[in-house]
């Protein structure tokens, strides 16, 4: 993996979204005033409501398990939404929860100058009980 990472890029870790490791998670405003594309099984939490602090929300439902089987289709679906909606890269954040398939998808998107984050289990932990 180290040979594939670019030195001029910032890479995060989904552990930042775990409350036990980041007590200030409530004030985390990664997507504030951005258009957000949510990708994964967590989109069920947002079918009838919008993620707080964002401009516009788009959803792509993907498998909760074994997303590698659908890896290419998920990547194509993301690019379809970005291109069809004519979303501006500087105004877009892609939040992905697809288990082990997330990191390679985030990497592929970064090569296209798209900002994407591996959200780990953040949405399940935060919204499962609330919605």
N, C-alpha and C positions, 0 to 999 in steps of 0.2 A: 504494500500500500504506500509506503514511504516514497518509493520511486515514482508514483503517479501523482503525488500531491505537488501543487505549485507553491513555491516559496512566497509569491506575491499575493497570496490569498489568505484570508482568515478562515479557519475551520473551527467550528464549535463542537460541543458535545451535548447530546440530549440530557445528560445528567444535570445540566444547568436548570432544567425545568422541574427537577425533583425538589419538593418543598424541604425535605430533610437536609439537603445540601445547599439550598439557596432560600434563606428565610425571607428575602425581599421579592419573591416571585410575583406577588400581587402588583408591585410597581413596575414590573417588566413590560415595556411598551414597544416591543420589537415591531409590531405591525400597526402602530398608531398612524392614522391618516394615510394608510396604504390600501390598495386593492389587494385582497387576499384570496389565494386559491388554496383550498383545503383538500388534501388528497389522503384517502384511507377510509377505514371503517368508521372513524370518529365523526364522519360527516353527518351521521344520524343525529348527533346532538344539535346540529345547526340547520336542519331542514325547515324548521319553523321559527328560527330566531337567528339573529346575526351576531357574530363575534363582536365583542365590544371594541370601540375605538377605531373601527375601520371605515373606509370609504365605501367599498363595494366588495361583495363576497361571491365566490364561485366555488362549486363543490364537484369533486370527482370521487364517487364511491369506488372503493377498491377492496379486495379481499382482506379479511382480518388476519388470515394465516396464509402462508406459502405464496406470497405476492411475487416471488421469483417466476412462477409459472406465467404470470401476466406482465412481467417486467417491460417488454417491448410495447405492449398495448397501453400500459399505464403511461409510459413515456410519450407515446404518440398522442394519447388523450390530453395530456398536459399541454403539449405543443399546439394541439388543435384549439384548445380554449384560449391560449395566449394569442395565437394568430387570428382566430375567428373574431375574438373580442377586441383585437387590436390593442392589447394591453401594453402599456409603456413599461419597459424593464425597470426604470428608475422608480416607478410608482407601484411596483408589484412585489409581493412577498409570497412565496410558496411554502406552505407548512405541510409536512408529510409525516404520516405515521403508517409505515408498512413493514415494521420489523427489520430484519436483516437486509431486505431489498432497498431500504431507504438510502443508505449511504451511497451505493452506486448510482442511484437515480439523482441524488443531490449532486454528485460529481459530474454526471452527464449534463445536468442543467447548468452547472457552474461554467462548463466549457462554452455554453451558449450565452454567457453573461446574464444568467437569471439567478436571482437570490432565492435560495431554498434552504430550509432548515429541517433537520431530523428532530421531530418533536417528541420522540420516544413515547412514553405513556402519559404525557402531560394532559391531554384532553380527557382521557379516561379518568385520571385522578381528579381533575378539577371539575368536570361537568357530569360525571356519571350520576352523582347523587342529586345535583341541583336541578337537572332538567327531567 
